[in-house]
Amino acid sequence: MSNPQASQNRYRADLREMKFLLFEQFRLGEILGHAPFEAWGVDEASMVLDETYKFACEVLGPLNTVGDRSGCRLEGGRVYTPEGFKDAWNKLAEAGWRNVSVNPEWGGQGAPHALYALVEELLSGANTAFNMYPGLAHGAAEVIQLFGSQRQKSLYLPPLYGGQWGGTMCLTEPHAGSDVGSSRTTAKKLDDGRYLIRGTKIFISGGDHDMADNIVHLVLARVEGAPPGTKGLSLFVVPRLRVKDDGTIEGSNDVAVGSIEHKMGINGSATCVLNFGENDGCIGELLGEVENVGMAQMFKMMNGARIAVGVQGVAVASSAFLNALDYARDRKQGPSIDHWKDPTAPRVPIVEHADVRRMLLEMKAKVEGIRALIVKLALHQDMVHVHQGSDDQKAQYHQGQVDLLVPLVKAYGSDQAFRVCEMAIQTYGGAGYIKDYPVEQYCRDAKIFSIYEGTNHIQAMDLVGRKLAQRGGQNLQEFLGDVAAFVQKHQGHPTVGPYLAELGGAQEALAGTAMRMLTWFQTGRMPMVPLAANRFLEMMSAVAVGWLLLEGAVLAAEKAAALPNDESAAKDRAFYEGKRHAAAYYARHVLPEVRFHAEVLGREDRSALDIPTDAFATL
Amino acid sequence: MSNPQASQNRYRADLREMKFLLFEQFRLGEILGHAPFEAWGVDEASMVLDETYKFACEVLGPLNTVGDRSGCRLEGGRVYTPEGFKDAWNKLAEAGWRNVSVNPEWGGQGAPHALYALVEELLSGANTAFNMYPGLAHGAAEVIQLFGSQRQKSLYLPPLYGGQWGGTMCLTEPHAGSDVGSSRTTAKKLDDGRYLIRGTKIFISGGDHDMADNIVHLVLARVEGAPPGTKGLSLFVVPRLRVKDDGTIEGSNDVAVGSIEHKMGINGSATCVLNFGENDGCIGELLGEVENVGMAQMFKMMNGARIAVGVQGVAVASSAFLNALDYARDRKQGPSIDHWKDPTAPRVPIVEHADVRRMLLEMKAKVEGIRALIVKLALHQDMVHVHQGSDDQKAQYHQGQVDLLVPLVKAYGSDQAFRVCEMAIQTYGGAGYIKDYPVEQYCRDAKIFSIYEGTNHIQAMDLVGRKLAQRGGQNLQEFLGDVAAFVQKHQGHPTVGPYLAELGGAQEALAGTAMRMLTWFQTGRMPMVPLAANRFLEMMSAVAVGWLLLEGAVLAAEKAAALPNDESAAKDRAFYEGKRHAAAYYARHVLPEVRFHAEVLGREDRSALDIPTDAFATL
């Protein structure tokens, strides 16, 4: 490589902050050591973070720039990944970090999702493009584990979880993106119960690569005679190479790579056009036993994938923030504001300048708040497992919160990741725009997060069109109730109390807007809903993030008060002060936006609907 | 090129909208035909736009992707621009569009700046990276024209304006970016009155290239013994090749290209490290007669350069918007919302979906509003020329508005350009992320606009720290007065009236915040000022843009009412309706933010100042 930085690790994570979330704020220790997490304790979980971070920095981080610069190439019908990727793939499989939360029955370690979410962040942050390959294999395995027959599980799970095989999700077609129900890929049942697959899928991440012996495609297709739309779609297991019942490989399955895309970012991840059955030789098996339930199965997979996108967002944003912080501490420029007109005053690191501090604190608040939301969501997933079978009501509450928070994590996590990367570039100044520093790549990589796995508008419609109405609206009521109870409990708090009025006001504005949207549904003003959906999602995300940041700040104040008043506690004291200031900043600068958004939506402006299509421009 | 799109023109502009601004809203016709624009009429100005657009699409547009993909290369100490650039450079010089507003004394056509701003937009939008080379030559010429000796003008202006030579601005050094006063480049006076220049400049756009016979560098340097800081800087004319008094070239002037940067975007523009006088052979001439006035001279140049960056912003954003609109009209996906649950309903172009319309209208409002602000600013420049010498008070008013609006145009124009590009990508969905479509390049190109020619925080500090106080605050008072008078006059307007309350509220919130900031200065709370500056700039920009959009809407309503009520007027009717809806959208969705910002600043939150530097993260 001509660029000397190309094989350096630039990834940065703040493990102290991650451990604060897991073990202090969300008290993971309380569920460790008991079923279903009996094998885990705080020390084990903590060690996993330390070791994963070490692995991420040593193995994946140095390949992030390499992957960006060299990209993938298509040669002789096969995709070749950047130099070093295959070695990293093997090392990751050997290390096993990806499988910490997989059921021990399938070779995993049965850890909580809350831990896995942070492991995923460390892997994604160090090398977003690389981590998509094992991440998609993992996702495909999860779907097969959930819906596959015993035979399918025995055949596919060990090599997928074990890192011998890759996996993909094949949904999108040239004319079916957000409108997945328009898929034209067909499946024709053969006499032996298997299916002949024919069709073209596009934008398939990891659609082919040279790191694994085989790739298992999960393909949405329509069985001949099935109904139109999403209700007629089935999910098929379509390996790149056919597999015998004993797991050995039989030969080609007529899956061809048409081309790979040239993209703005995530260049190390091969985005493929896949042609299935060009020569009438592509055989797939129905996932499970029943046709026409492919969308429901895919949605299960999408949930995990959507959380993973939110995790990608915070992972990249966090490293962008921490790199910008490093740079700001190091780079000297200008005098302090107390001597701003004195040209002979000593130059200070830019971290001392007010506007740089403002950007750093905004990045910190957003990164840490969104991370808290992700861990909260993952913990709800864990609590479903804890309570399943023993306390159905609690399990339902937690599952309801999972459903409600997934679109927030995906959409807010990705939108804000792009904003944080933009701000990180701005913190660097001109240096941020050049490839010697990592933030321009982070910004390019992050742009896809708002688009794939369902655009952020799809997320917003999922939230307002489906999730708000689930369980008769109870999920939302419980969420609002949790926030209100927190406000109620702590409003007299000496340091955090003053900010709780902001959270209370935001929570009420959110509740009011939810009611307003309900009346739109009820009074036939449906088109107002998609017009308002993105803003509503942002409002709800801000309430959720603000709540969790303030919760962290209350705890940090307690912890700080209990510290010994000497130098030995200086680092901890600084850490807890950081939590308080981040929460204060978010409460004072971001939470007020919720009321503003409510006011704007209250105007029920229809301009975007009413403008004639010809009036957008004269072309 | 492997990419078939690489030599296609993708540039789009809406000339109808440009002409509306010039000739309808800002009534340029009223000053054409009179001194100093006696040679110009509406038809001539209109023709310049038509022909420049044609040139931009035919010559520059097809090279935009080429330049991005191949970039520049440094070979044997010289920079080579992408294939086709040299030919385009020659054609542009021949066509002369760049010189429409240059004084006829120097070979130009003496047109108003308001026309030139749109010519600049057309050239920049078609190929941002390319247009920086002639743009910087133009900027260097303007400074020499303003401050140079007669000999300097005669020697340098003809080849700079004529397109034989290039030009640069050399400010930034490795340790002097925003803090330009820390420059270490030195100038030692020689016996013949010329100076020996020594030092290294970085981030020099067009620092070298193969399109011109010579390059004239304007270099900030400190004469031996001059005071520290900005007050000891002088500006020098330093040609790459020495020039004899008869204009012929004498040979090397010891200016060497150290390296070129690899960047996120504007890859066709060479960003150079320049070493002056490595071999003690670099000779410069003082610009004008006086030492230590380099900053003031540079600021004059910066004014033009900063406006040009705002123009770059709107240029790229506008084409991103229009390309997204094209795509949205063409791309079919999903049924209309009236049949959203019917899988057999016909698929509609995505321009019919509410969220896509919301994004398109937001892009339209921002693009057209910022363009209006730029034309308004340019017209103030023209009015200074009209009134100079005859009505000093009017000239001062217009110059005051120029000074006030420059930072708005630069910072708001660039920040919003990036947002519009982001939204254009989102409108495309997955297609927006791949290089087959132009918007991902626009987004990468646009990111630099918020950084160069003074970061946007430098702009904000220029606004609140200098411009608000100019003429004892009169510039701001006159601006606020102009807005208030507009609100007053039209608040009863049948269609636009309802939106004027938003503008009035925003104007009052802006005025209140300006007062608040004044008290910070007066009561020793200086550090609050930089903390609030960016937000204040955004508030003021929103007021300015909202005002001009609503002014356009009032006019559009009048014009629409006067149209014949038949098919012949369909296009005009659609156009005027578009203006109304864009203004309505901005008034209802963006203007309320001004009050919100005022509320946030009213909290006087100091978190970003108070957080200990060690508390940002534990690293």
Contacts between the chains, C-beta under 8 A, distances in Angstrom:
chain1	res1	chain2	res2	distance
A	3	B	262	7.1
A	12	B	619	6.6
A	14	B	617	4.8
A	14	B	618	5.5
A	14	B	619	6.5
A	15	B	618	7.7
A	16	B	618	3.8
A	17	B	617	7.2
A	17	B	618	6.8
A	172	B	430	7.1
A	175	B	332	7.1
A	175	B	333	7.5
A	175	B	347	7.8
A	176	B	333	7.9
A	177	B	333	6.1
A	177	B	429	5.6
A	177	B	430	6.2
A	178	B	333	5.9
A	178	B	334	6.4
A	178	B	429	6.7
A	179	B	333	4.7
A	179	B	334	4.0
A	179	B	347	6.9
A	181	B	343	5.2
A	182	B	333	7.8
A	182	B	334	7.9
A	182	B	347	6.7
A	203	B	430	5.1
A	227	B	343	7.5
A	228	B	343	4.4
A	228	B	344	5.4
A	229	B	342	8.0
A	229	B	343	2.3
A	229	B	344	7.4
A	230	B	343	7.0
A	231	B	343	7.1
A	232	B	343	8.0
A	261	B	434	4.7
A	261	B	435	7.8
A	261	B	436	7.8
A	262	B	3	7.1
A	262	B	434	6.4
A	262	B	435	4.3
A	262	B	436	7.7
A	263	B	433	5.5
A	263	B	434	5.3
A	263	B	435	6.7
A	263	B	440	7.5
A	264	B	433	5.3
A	264	B	434	7.5
A	264	B	435	7.4
A	264	B	440	3.9
A	264	B	443	7.2
A	264	B	444	7.0
A	265	B	433	7.8
A	271	B	434	7.8
A	321	B	617	7.8
A	322	B	617	5.8
A	322	B	619	6.5
A	325	B	616	5.3
A	325	B	617	5.8
A	325	B	619	7.4
A	326	B	619	7.2
A	329	B	613	7.4
A	332	B	175	7.2
A	333	B	175	7.6
A	333	B	176	8.0
A	333	B	177	6.2
A	333	B	178	5.9
A	333	B	179	4.8
A	333	B	182	7.8
A	334	B	178	6.3
A	334	B	179	4.0
A	334	B	182	7.9
A	337	B	526	6.1
A	337	B	527	5.4
A	337	B	530	6.9
A	342	B	229	8.0
A	343	B	181	5.2
A	343	B	227	7.4
A	343	B	228	4.4
A	343	B	229	2.3
A	343	B	230	7.0
A	343	B	231	7.1
A	343	B	232	8.0
A	344	B	228	5.4
A	344	B	229	7.4
A	347	B	175	7.8
A	347	B	179	7.0
A	347	B	182	6.7
A	351	B	613	5.7
A	351	B	616	7.7
A	352	B	613	7.4
A	353	B	530	7.0
A	354	B	527	5.4
A	354	B	530	4.0
A	354	B	531	4.7
A	354	B	608	6.6
A	354	B	609	6.2
A	355	B	457	4.5
A	355	B	460	7.9
A	355	B	530	5.0
A	355	B	531	7.0
A	355	B	533	7.1
A	355	B	534	6.8
A	357	B	608	4.3
A	357	B	609	6.6
A	357	B	611	7.0
A	358	B	531	5.7
A	358	B	534	7.9
A	358	B	608	4.3
A	360	B	608	7.7
A	360	B	616	5.5
A	361	B	607	6.1
A	361	B	608	4.5
A	361	B	611	6.1
A	361	B	616	7.4
A	364	B	616	5.9
A	364	B	617	7.0
A	418	B	422	6.8
A	422	B	418	6.8
A	422	B	447	7.4
A	425	B	264	8.0
A	425	B	447	6.3
A	425	B	451	7.6
A	426	B	450	6.3
A	426	B	451	7.0
A	426	B	455	7.0
A	426	B	456	7.4
A	429	B	177	5.7
A	429	B	178	6.7
A	429	B	451	5.8
A	429	B	455	5.9
A	430	B	172	7.1
A	430	B	177	6.2
A	430	B	203	5.1
A	430	B	451	5.6
A	430	B	452	6.7
A	432	B	451	7.2
A	433	B	263	5.5
A	433	B	264	5.2
A	433	B	265	7.8
A	433	B	447	6.3
A	433	B	448	5.2
A	433	B	451	6.1
A	434	B	261	4.7
A	434	B	262	6.4
A	434	B	263	5.3
A	434	B	264	7.5
A	434	B	271	7.8
A	435	B	261	7.8
A	435	B	262	4.3
A	435	B	263	6.7
A	435	B	264	7.4
A	436	B	261	7.8
A	436	B	262	7.7
A	440	B	263	7.5
A	440	B	264	3.9
A	440	B	447	7.5
A	443	B	264	7.3
A	443	B	447	7.1
A	444	B	264	7.0
A	444	B	444	7.0
A	447	B	422	7.4
A	447	B	425	6.4
A	447	B	433	6.3
A	447	B	440	7.5
A	447	B	443	7.1
A	448	B	433	5.2
A	450	B	426	6.2
A	451	B	425	7.6
A	451	B	426	6.9
A	451	B	429	5.8
A	451	B	430	5.6
A	451	B	432	7.2
A	451	B	433	6.1
A	452	B	430	6.7
A	455	B	426	7.0
A	455	B	429	5.9
A	456	B	426	7.4
A	457	B	355	4.5
A	457	B	426	8.0
A	460	B	355	7.9
A	526	B	337	6.1
A	527	B	337	5.4
A	527	B	354	5.4
A	530	B	337	6.9
A	530	B	353	7.1
A	530	B	354	4.0
A	530	B	355	5.0
A	531	B	354	4.7
A	531	B	355	7.0
A	531	B	358	5.7
A	533	B	355	7.1
A	534	B	355	6.8
A	534	B	358	7.9
A	570	B	614	7.9
A	571	B	614	7.8
A	571	B	618	6.7
A	574	B	612	5.7
A	574	B	614	4.2
A	574	B	615	4.4
A	574	B	618	7.7
A	575	B	615	6.8
A	575	B	618	5.5
A	577	B	611	6.8
A	577	B	612	5.9
A	577	B	615	4.6
A	578	B	611	6.5
A	578	B	612	7.8
A	578	B	615	3.4
A	578	B	616	6.2
A	578	B	617	7.2
A	581	B	607	4.7
A	581	B	608	7.8
A	581	B	610	6.6
A	581	B	611	3.9
A	581	B	615	6.6
A	582	B	607	8.0
A	582	B	611	8.0
A	584	B	605	7.0
A	584	B	607	4.6
A	585	B	605	7.0
A	585	B	607	4.4
A	585	B	608	6.6
A	588	B	600	6.9
A	588	B	603	5.2
A	588	B	605	4.1
A	588	B	607	6.9
A	589	B	600	5.8
A	589	B	605	6.8
A	592	B	596	6.4
A	592	B	599	6.2
A	592	B	600	5.7
A	593	B	596	6.8
A	596	B	592	6.4
A	596	B	593	6.8
A	596	B	596	4.2
A	599	B	592	6.2
A	600	B	588	6.8
A	600	B	589	5.8
A	600	B	592	5.7
A	603	B	588	5.2
A	605	B	584	7.0
A	605	B	585	7.0
A	605	B	588	4.1
A	605	B	589	6.8
A	607	B	361	6.1
A	607	B	581	4.6
A	607	B	582	8.0
A	607	B	584	4.5
A	607	B	585	4.4
A	607	B	588	6.9
A	608	B	354	6.6
A	608	B	357	4.3
A	608	B	358	4.4
A	608	B	360	7.7
A	608	B	361	4.5
A	608	B	581	7.8
A	608	B	585	6.6
A	609	B	354	6.2
A	609	B	357	6.5
A	610	B	581	6.6
A	611	B	357	7.0
A	611	B	361	6.1
A	611	B	577	6.8
A	611	B	578	6.5
A	611	B	581	3.9
A	611	B	582	8.0
A	612	B	574	5.7
A	612	B	577	5.9
A	612	B	578	7.8
A	613	B	329	7.4
A	613	B	351	5.7
A	613	B	352	7.4
A	614	B	570	7.9
A	614	B	571	7.7
A	614	B	574	4.2
A	615	B	574	4.4
A	615	B	575	6.8
A	615	B	577	4.5
A	615	B	578	3.5
A	615	B	581	6.6
A	616	B	325	5.4
A	616	B	351	7.7
A	616	B	360	5.5
A	616	B	361	7.4
A	616	B	364	5.9
A	616	B	578	6.2
A	617	B	14	4.8
A	617	B	17	7.1
A	617	B	321	7.7
A	617	B	322	5.8
A	617	B	325	5.8
A	617	B	364	7.0
A	617	B	578	7.2
A	618	B	14	5.5
A	618	B	15	7.7
A	618	B	16	3.8
A	618	B	17	6.8
A	618	B	571	6.7
A	618	B	574	7.6
A	618	B	575	5.5
A	619	B	12	6.6
A	619	B	14	6.5
A	619	B	322	6.4
A	619	B	325	7.3
A	619	B	326	7.1
